[in-house]
Amino acid sequence: MSAMNDAILMLRLYENTLDWEQLGDAIRATASRRGSENALANWKKTLGQVRTSPHIRQTIWTPYAKANPYAAGVTIDDAIDACIAIGERALS
């Protein structure tokens, strides 16, 4: 979950200066090393499933947000929106 929160911070701080092509290359290289190219190919669908999952909202995100003050006020929808924005820019 911290990676999703990091996505919000990355967009807020570096959206206008980030080399999106280089980030996309790094994401694809990481997926290749991990053998998760198929998962990467379905990233939008997966994020949609995360967004609509009551289990993830209630048993993962809510406790995470409560336990980590830096995530206070950040909704899972904010985090997913940031991940989608990053994916669309870096992986297009």
KANORKA-V389759 format. One record per residue. N is the residue number from 0. SS is DSSP state (~ for helix, > for strand, _ for the rest). Layout:
<<N & SS> <N & SS>>
This chain:
<<0 & _> <1 & ~> <2 & ~> <3 & ~> <4 & ~> <5 & ~> <6 & ~> <7 & ~> <8 & ~> <9 & ~> <10 & ~> <11 & ~> <12 & ~> <13 & ~> <14 & _> <15 & _> <16 & _> <17 & _> <18 & _> <19 & ~> <20 & ~> <21 & ~> <22 & ~> <23 & ~> <24 & ~> <25 & ~> <26 & ~> <27 & ~> <28 & ~> <29 & ~> <30 & ~> <31 & ~> <32 & ~> <33 & ~> <34 & _> <35 & _> <36 & ~> <37 & ~> <38 & ~> <39 & ~> <40 & ~> <41 & _> <42 & ~> <43 & ~> <44 & ~> <45 & ~> <46 & ~> <47 & ~> <48 & ~> <49 & ~> <50 & ~> <51 & ~> <52 & _> <53 & ~> <54 & ~> <55 & ~> <56 & ~> <57 & ~> <58 & ~> <59 & ~> <60 & ~> <61 & ~> <62 & ~> <63 & ~> <64 & ~> <65 & ~> <66 & ~> <67 & _> <68 & ~> <69 & ~> <70 & ~> <71 & _> <72 & _> <73 & _> <74 & _> <75 & ~> <76 & ~> <77 & ~> <78 & ~> <79 & ~> <80 & ~> <81 & ~> <82 & ~> <83 & ~> <84 & ~> <85 & ~> <86 & ~> <87 & ~> <88 & ~> <89 & ~> <90 & _> <91 & _>>
